[in-house]
Amino acid sequence: MEILKLKPIFKDYIWGGNRLRTEFGFESDYDIMAEAWMLASREDGENTVIGGKFDKMPFSKVIEENPDFVGTRGKDFPFFPLLIKLIDAKNDLSVQVHPNDEYAMKTKGEFGKTECWYILDCDEDAEIIFGFNKEISSEEFKKSVADKTFLKYVNREKVKKGDLFFIEAGTLHAIGKGILLAEIQQNSNITYRVYDYGRLGTDGKPRPLHVKNAIEVTNCIPPKKEAKCAGEIKKFDNYSKQSLVNCDLFIADKYTVNGQFALEADESSFLSILITDGNGRIENIDVKKGDSLFVPASFGKFTLNGNFDMIVSRV
């Protein structure tokens, strides 16, 4: 059993920038690097393994041949459960919403999309759209979209480095310009756009909106304010740990490593490790900012050493 280092894949969405290239050292033929998919097993994008006995293998093939790698909790999901991204929003993303599992399974045959955002960096005046500023009815929502007044109902939140937002399925949202973040989410790519600032796609036509679907799945209520903050930072020998999210779909914690300590992957779940700053070593693998590792379930204890920040996710 080995710890796998994963090669990211990239998306060149029109709102993206260049920070994934300049700050993380990623290489791509794309002029725009909007997203880096750091843990992905999907038809529309998946990682390959770098080095070891699975070198150059598609990640989905590794999991298919080694189903125990996902762990006992992972086996409860019909598909590989997580999708983890780095997102560079040079410009505003569309105002959008994602469906819950029931709606998504019925219409698309895959998961819905609950996600969380951890703000890695942002401009001083950066903000997101996060739910509504007051409760409205679905009919009011529909009417405001039709007469182009619905933006007056959205809740805008100023953001700062280190903020955490938990975006449940059905929550209207949009990442604003000038934000760099890590996204941990259900393995789904279903997005219903409500508003897109009149932008044109690469084909020169307005990007499609999905208003009917959005109205059917949106919870037209204010957000839960406590979802803005990550947990208390707890300090230990050679590292600190901060809980980001703990729900029935996934768990994510932020670690700051300053020296050597050990973690453990038990039989219940794999661990996904995303290095967000610094460098060091995990077992026999040198790691740096932008690296993504997959630790199979039941791997047991493994050693980390160096000076780096990481987000560790599991189910």
Residue pairs with C-beta under 8 A, 6 or more apart in sequence:
1 296
1 298
1 299
2 52
2 53
2 54
2 296
3 282
3 283
3 285
3 293
3 294
3 295
3 296
3 299
3 302
4 49
4 52
4 54
4 59
4 62
4 293
4 294
4 295
4 296
5 49
5 50
5 51
5 52
5 285
5 291
5 292
5 293
6 38
6 39
6 47
6 48
6 49
6 50
6 59
6 292
6 293
6 294
7 47
7 48
7 49
7 50
8 26
8 36
8 37
8 38
8 47
8 86
8 290
8 292
9 36
9 37
9 40
9 45
9 46
9 47
10 20
10 26
10 28
10 30
10 33
10 34
10 35
10 36
10 37
11 33
11 34
11 35
11 37
11 45
12 28
12 30
12 31
12 32
12 33
12 34
13 32
13 34
13 35
14 32
14 34
14 91
14 199
14 201
14 202
15 34
15 89
15 90
15 91
15 92
15 93
15 94
15 177
16 32
16 33
16 34
16 35
16 88
16 89
16 90
16 91
17 32
17 33
17 34
17 88
17 89
17 90
17 91
18 32
18 33
18 88
18 90
19 33
19 88
19 90
19 180
20 26
20 33
20 35
20 36
20 86
20 88
20 290
21 27
21 28
21 33
23 180
23 289
24 36
24 86
24 289
24 290
25 288
25 289
25 290
26 33
26 36
26 290
33 88
34 87
34 88
34 89
35 85
35 86
35 87
35 88
36 85
36 86
36 290
37 45
37 46
37 47
37 83
37 84
37 85
38 47
38 84
38 85
38 86
38 272
38 274
38 292
39 47
39 82
39 83
39 84
39 272
39 274
39 292
39 294
39 313
40 46
40 47
40 59
40 83
40 84
41 47
41 59
41 60
41 63
41 79
41 80
41 187
42 83
42 187
42 189
44 189
46 58
46 59
46 60
47 58
47 59
47 292
48 56
48 57
48 58
48 59
49 55
49 56
49 57
49 59
49 62
51 285
54 62
59 294
60 80
62 69
63 69
63 70
63 80
66 296
67 75
68 296
68 297
68 298
69 270
69 294
69 296
69 297
70 77
70 80
70 81
70 269
70 270
70 297
70 315
71 266
71 267
71 268
71 269
71 270
71 297
71 298
71 314
71 315
72 267
72 268
72 269
72 297
73 268
73 269
73 315
74 80
74 81
74 269
74 270
74 297
74 315
77 111
77 315
79 110
79 111
79 187
80 187
81 111
81 186
81 187
81 249
81 250
81 315
82 184
82 185
82 186
82 187
82 250
82 272
82 313
82 315
83 185
83 186
83 187
83 188
83 189
84 182
84 183
84 184
84 185
84 272
84 274
84 292
84 313
85 182
85 183
85 185
86 120
86 180
86 181
86 182
86 183
86 274
86 290
87 175
87 179
87 180
87 181
87 182
87 183
88 180
89 175
89 176
89 177
89 178
89 179
89 180
89 181
90 177
90 178
91 177
92 174
92 175
92 176
92 177
92 197
93 174
93 175
93 176
94 174
94 191
94 193
94 194
94 195
94 196
94 197
94 207
95 129
95 151
95 154
95 172
95 173
95 174
95 193
95 194
95 195
95 196
96 172
96 173
96 174
96 191
96 192
96 193
96 194
96 214
97 170
97 171
97 172
97 173
97 191
97 192
97 194
97 214
97 217
97 218
98 104
98 112
98 113
98 114
98 115
98 167
98 169
98 170
98 171
98 188
98 190
98 191
98 192
98 217
99 107
99 112
99 113
99 169
99 170
99 190
99 192
99 213
99 217
100 112
100 114
100 169
100 170
100 217
101 111
101 112
101 169
102 112
103 112
103 216
103 217
104 110
104 111
104 112
104 113
104 188
104 190
105 111
105 112
107 213
108 190
110 187
110 188
110 190
111 186
111 187
111 188
112 169
112 186
112 188
112 190
113 169
113 185
113 186
113 188
113 189
113 190
113 191
114 166
114 167
114 168
114 169
114 185
114 186
114 247
114 249
115 167
115 183
115 184
115 185
115 186
116 164
116 165
116 166
116 167
116 183
116 184
116 185
116 244
116 245
116 252
117 128
117 163
117 164
117 165
117 167
117 175
117 181
117 182
117 183
118 162
118 163
118 164
118 181
118 182
118 183
118 184
118 230
118 244
118 252
118 254
118 311
119 159
119 160
119 161
119 162
119 163
119 164
119 165
119 179
119 180
119 181
120 161
120 180
120 181
120 182
120 276
121 161
121 179
121 180
122 159
122 160
122 161
122 178
122 179
122 180
122 181
123 177
123 178
123 179
125 158
125 178
126 158
126 159
126 176
126 177
126 178
126 179
127 156
127 157
127 158
127 159
127 176
128 156
128 157
128 159
128 165
128 173
128 174
128 175
128 176
128 179
129 154
129 155
129 156
129 157
129 172
129 173
129 174
129 176
130 155
130 156
130 157
130 165
130 167
130 171
130 172
130 173
130 223
131 154
131 155
131 171
131 172
131 173
131 219
131 221
131 222
131 223
132 153
132 154
132 155
132 172
132 220
132 221
132 222
133 153
133 154
133 155
133 156
133 222
134 153
134 222
135 220
135 221
135 222
136 144
136 153
136 220
137 220
138 215
138 218
138 220
140 153
140 220
141 150
141 153
141 215
141 218
141 220
142 211
142 215
144 150
144 152
144 153
145 194
145 195
145 211
145 214
145 215
150 194
150 195
151 195
154 172
155 222
155 223
157 165
157 223
157 228
159 165
159 176
159 179
162 230
163 228
163 229
163 230
164 227
164 228
164 229
164 230
164 244
164 245
165 227
165 228
166 224
166 227
166 245
166 247
167 173
168 219
169 217
170 217
170 218
170 219
171 218
171 219
171 223
172 194
172 218
172 220
175 181
182 274
182 276
182 311
184 244
184 245
184 250
184 252
184 311
184 313
186 249
186 250
191 210
192 210
192 211
192 213
192 214
192 217
193 207
193 208
193 209
193 210
193 214
194 209
194 210
194 211
194 214
195 209
196 206
196 207
196 209
198 206
199 206
199 207
200 206
200 207
201 207
230 242
230 243
230 244
230 254
231 242
231 243
231 244
232 242
232 243
233 240
233 241
233 242
234 240
234 241
234 242
236 261
237 259
237 261
238 257
238 258
238 259
238 260
238 261
239 255
239 256
239 257
239 258
239 259
239 261
239 304
240 255
240 256
240 258
241 253
241 254
241 255
242 253
242 254
242 255
243 253
244 252
244 253
244 254
244 311
245 251
245 252
249 315
250 313
250 314
250 315
251 313
251 314
251 315
252 311
252 312
252 313
252 314
253 311
253 312
253 313
254 309
254 310
254 311
254 312
255 309
255 310
255 311
255 312
256 308
256 309
257 278
257 280
257 304
257 305
257 306
257 307
257 308
257 309
257 310
258 307
259 305
260 303
260 304
260 305
261 303
261 304
262 301
262 302
262 303
262 304
263 271
263 301
263 302
263 304
263 312
264 299
264 300
264 301
264 302
265 271
265 295
265 296
265 297
265 298
265 299
265 300
265 302
266 297
266 298
266 300
267 297
267 298
268 297
268 314
269 297
269 314
269 315
270 294
270 295
270 296
270 297
270 314
270 315
271 294
271 295
271 299
271 312
271 313
271 314
272 292
272 293
272 294
272 295
272 312
272 313
272 314
273 282
273 287
273 292
273 293
273 294
273 295
273 310
273 311
273 312
274 291
274 292
274 310
274 311
274 312
274 313
275 287
275 288
275 289
275 290
275 291
275 292
275 293
275 308
275 309
275 310
276 289
276 308
276 309
276 310
276 311
277 289
277 308
277 309
278 288
278 289
278 306
278 307
278 308
278 309
279 286
279 287
279 288
279 289
279 306
279 307
279 308
280 286
280 287
280 304
280 305
280 306
280 307
280 308
281 287
281 304
281 305
281 306
282 293
282 302
282 303
282 304
282 305
283 302
283 303
285 293
287 293
287 306
287 308
288 308
289 308
295 302
